[in-house]
């Protein structure tokens, strides 16, 4: 009895015909759709422009800051000499203050006053006030120090203020009258603070502003000359630094279209070496792929010659025949040759489709390996009946979920079953088995045929390789398709003798182990 597809559960094996208990529903697998690309248009950027922007933008931001800092430094530099001169003036003026008979008397002759106010740029003011803030000499409108100012005698202080709406720089000091002239010292009551006179000298800021402007001009104006030169040097340096990229581009453009040899990384800067290394890796993979395609096309053309030549010969022979029986015999041979050619073309297309499936699981979905195997076995039940071979299927009770492409997995399993049915003699058995092992799902296809010699097991997965004494028709592409699809799903094909084989018929056991689908993928499915 032929053991068709059944839901075995935990039972060992139950025989049934194709129609008994088989799941006839064969849901079409959704077509593979590549991942959607980003809708945003990619904008090409210039490496030269990017570097130039990142160099010039900070410079343009720092330049105004440099001007501001230069202005502050220039003002500080301009203030220092004029402040020292102002301190000297107020110190000399304070030395001329005396107290005579309880009255302050500035001993400042007219020539000294003229020298004090002699300035062809700024206006100079001075003021002397007594302990009670009474005016003694000088300009009455000069503002007093702010409340809380240091009143230490002999110390000269500087401040900025305004006089008649004009900014002025003022130097002031306090003169302790108790110690100016001991003959007239009057410290006052015990515990009282010493009496002090205030001496101030002020000048406008015109000279300071002129000096600060001269300093700024001396610093900023050269920058207007240096900045364009610096930009030109940066431009030249970038162009010179990026010239190896242009040379690399010229060398690549000068190559012949069929030149896929590695690029010499010793002729490029160290920073570009990783890029050149990646490009060499890509060229190596591309050369390997092109070589495989060339060999595939050459082998396919060679393999197609035989059925096409047979079809042509049988058709020409049928045209020359007059006997209806001979014509019928020629047409039968023509039909067999066309069937062989059709199978070869289908397998070539299947192999090309398997090789072009995206890598790394792109487009894979979570699926039950039992369903995929059951549907594939159902497709081959009629062929097993025709060859009088016992085709069986075993599966566990619980689902065995993996991530993959159901259409490609069915194609892989169909080639394994077809290979087993072709090389298994009538009356023998072929079994497809799904197992759930710790951490992996296992798919097995075993037969009780003549088996494959260990020396040839590595070669049977090559394209167009066929065992010489196999005796079964074929193209030698089925196991190559199996290996390609298995690698797409992260699995390797293990080939060994069937442990349940008989003497003289060791059979074959093809075993593939897949990683189980993650819990998230299983829930999503």
PEZIMO-V17724 format. One record per backbone hydrogen bond with DSSP energy under -0.5 kcal/mol. CO is the residue of the C=O (numbers start at 1). NH is the residue of the N-H. E is the energy in kcal/mol with one decimal. If there is no record, write none. Layout:
co=<CO;CO>
nh=<NH;NH>
e=<E;E>
This chain:
co=<2;6;8;16;17;19;22;42;45;46;47;48;49;50;51;52;53;55;56;57;58;59;60;61;62;63;64;65;66;67;68;69;70;71;72;73;74;75;76;77;78;79;80;81;82;83;84;85;86;87;88;89;90;91;92;93;94;96;98;98;99;100;103;105;105;106;107;109;110;111;112;113;114;115;117;123;125;126;127;128;128;129;130;134;137;139;146;152;152;157;159;161;163;166;167;168;168;169;170;171;172;173;174;174;175;175;176;177;177;181;182;189;195;195;197;198;199;200;201;202;203;205;206;207;208;209;210;211;212;213;214;215;216;217;219;220;220;221;221;222;223;224;225;226;227;228;229;230;231;232;233;234;235;236;237;238;240;242;242;243;244;245;246;247;248;249;250;252;256;258;263;264;265;269;269;270;270;272;273;274;275;276;277;278;279;280;281;282;283;284;285;286;287;288;289;290;291;292;293;294;295;296;297;298;299;300;301;302;303;304;305;306;307;308;309;310;311;312;313;314;315;316;317;323;324;325;326;327;328;329;330;331;332;333;334;335;336;337;338;339;340;341;342;343;344;345;346;347;348;349;350;351;352;354;359;361;365;367;367;368;368;369;370;371;372;373;374;375;376;377;378;380;381;382;383;384;385;388;389;390;390;392;394;399;400;401;402;402;404;404;405;406;407;408;409;410;411;412;413;414;415;416;417;418;419;420;423;423;425;428;429;430;431;432;433;435;435;437;439;440;441;442;443;444;445;446;447;449;453;453;454;456;459;462;467;476;476;477;478;479;480;481;482;483;484;485;486;486;487;492;492;493;494;496;497;498;502;505;506;508;509;509;510;511;512;514;515;518;519;520;521>
nh=<4;8;11;4;20;21;24;44;47;50;51;52;53;54;55;56;57;59;60;61;62;63;64;65;66;67;68;69;70;71;72;73;74;75;76;77;78;79;80;81;82;83;84;85;86;87;88;89;90;91;92;93;94;95;96;96;97;107;100;105;101;103;100;98;107;108;109;113;114;115;116;117;118;118;119;204;202;139;200;136;137;198;133;130;128;142;149;155;174;172;170;168;166;163;205;161;170;203;159;201;157;199;154;176;177;197;179;180;181;184;185;192;177;178;175;129;173;127;171;125;169;209;210;211;212;213;214;215;216;217;218;219;220;221;223;223;224;224;225;226;227;228;229;230;231;232;233;234;235;236;237;238;239;240;241;242;243;245;246;247;248;249;250;251;252;253;254;255;259;260;265;267;268;272;273;273;274;276;277;278;279;280;281;282;283;284;285;286;287;288;289;290;291;292;293;294;295;296;297;298;299;300;301;302;303;304;305;306;307;308;309;310;311;312;313;314;315;316;317;318;319;320;321;327;328;329;330;331;332;333;334;335;336;337;338;339;340;341;342;343;344;345;346;347;348;349;350;351;352;353;354;355;356;357;362;364;404;369;402;371;372;373;374;375;376;377;378;379;380;380;381;384;385;386;387;389;388;427;391;392;430;432;434;401;369;517;367;404;365;406;409;410;411;412;413;414;415;416;417;418;419;420;421;422;423;424;425;450;428;390;448;392;446;394;444;437;442;440;516;437;514;435;512;433;510;431;508;507;456;457;457;460;462;465;470;464;465;481;482;483;484;485;486;487;488;489;489;491;490;494;513;495;511;509;499;501;505;502;498;447;496;511;445;494;443;441;403;522;523;524;525>
e=<-1.2;-1.1;-1.8;-3.8;-1.1;-0.8;-1.0;-0.5;-0.5;-2.7;-2.4;-2.4;-2.8;-2.5;-1.4;-2.9;-2.7;-1.0;-3.0;-1.8;-2.7;-1.8;-0.8;-1.0;-2.7;-2.2;-2.4;-2.7;-2.6;-2.3;-2.1;-2.7;-2.7;-2.4;-2.1;-2.8;-2.8;-2.2;-1.6;-0.8;-0.8;-3.0;-2.1;-2.0;-2.3;-2.5;-2.3;-2.0;-2.1;-2.1;-2.5;-2.4;-2.0;-1.5;-0.5;-1.0;-1.3;-3.0;-0.5;-3.7;-0.5;-1.2;-3.7;-1.3;-0.5;-1.4;-0.6;-1.8;-2.2;-2.2;-2.5;-2.1;-0.6;-0.7;-0.9;-1.5;-3.3;-3.3;-2.9;-2.9;-1.7;-2.1;-2.0;-2.9;-2.7;-0.8;-1.5;-1.1;-0.6;-2.5;-2.8;-3.1;-1.4;-2.8;-0.7;-2.3;-0.5;-1.8;-2.2;-2.7;-2.8;-2.6;-2.2;-0.6;-0.8;-2.7;-1.2;-0.8;-0.7;-1.4;-0.9;-2.1;-2.3;-0.8;-3.2;-2.5;-2.1;-2.4;-3.0;-3.3;-3.0;-2.4;-2.5;-2.5;-2.8;-2.5;-2.3;-2.3;-2.6;-2.9;-2.3;-1.3;-3.8;-1.6;-0.7;-0.6;-1.3;-0.6;-0.9;-2.9;-3.1;-0.6;-1.1;-3.1;-2.7;-2.4;-2.5;-2.8;-2.7;-2.5;-2.8;-2.8;-2.5;-2.7;-2.9;-2.4;-0.7;-1.0;-1.2;-2.5;-2.6;-2.5;-2.4;-2.4;-2.2;-2.6;-1.9;-1.1;-1.7;-0.9;-0.7;-1.2;-1.0;-0.9;-0.8;-0.6;-0.5;-2.6;-2.9;-2.4;-2.4;-2.6;-2.2;-2.3;-2.6;-2.5;-2.4;-2.8;-2.8;-2.3;-2.7;-3.0;-2.5;-2.4;-2.5;-2.7;-2.6;-2.7;-2.9;-2.6;-3.0;-3.0;-2.7;-2.1;-2.7;-2.3;-0.9;-0.7;-0.8;-1.8;-3.0;-2.4;-2.6;-2.3;-2.5;-2.8;-2.3;-2.4;-2.5;-2.4;-1.7;-1.3;-1.1;-2.4;-2.5;-2.4;-2.4;-2.3;-2.0;-2.1;-2.3;-2.4;-2.2;-2.5;-2.3;-2.1;-2.5;-2.5;-2.7;-2.5;-2.3;-2.7;-2.5;-2.4;-2.4;-2.4;-2.4;-2.6;-2.4;-2.6;-2.3;-2.2;-1.0;-0.9;-1.4;-1.9;-2.6;-0.7;-2.4;-0.5;-1.6;-2.4;-2.8;-2.4;-1.9;-2.4;-2.2;-1.4;-0.7;-1.1;-1.1;-2.0;-2.1;-2.3;-1.9;-2.7;-0.9;-3.3;-0.9;-0.6;-3.0;-2.4;-2.2;-0.6;-3.3;-2.3;-2.9;-0.5;-2.2;-0.6;-2.4;-2.3;-1.8;-2.4;-2.6;-2.5;-1.7;-1.7;-2.6;-2.7;-2.4;-2.2;-2.9;-2.1;-1.6;-1.0;-0.5;-0.8;-1.7;-2.6;-1.3;-2.9;-2.6;-2.4;-3.0;-0.6;-2.7;-2.0;-0.8;-2.1;-3.6;-2.8;-2.5;-3.1;-2.8;-2.8;-0.6;-1.6;-1.7;-0.6;-0.7;-1.5;-2.0;-1.3;-1.6;-1.3;-0.8;-2.2;-1.9;-2.5;-2.1;-2.5;-2.4;-2.4;-1.8;-1.2;-0.5;-3.0;-1.5;-0.5;-0.6;-0.5;-2.5;-2.7;-0.6;-2.3;-1.5;-1.3;-1.4;-2.0;-1.7;-0.6;-2.1;-2.6;-2.9;-2.9;-0.6;-2.4;-2.3;-2.3;-1.9>
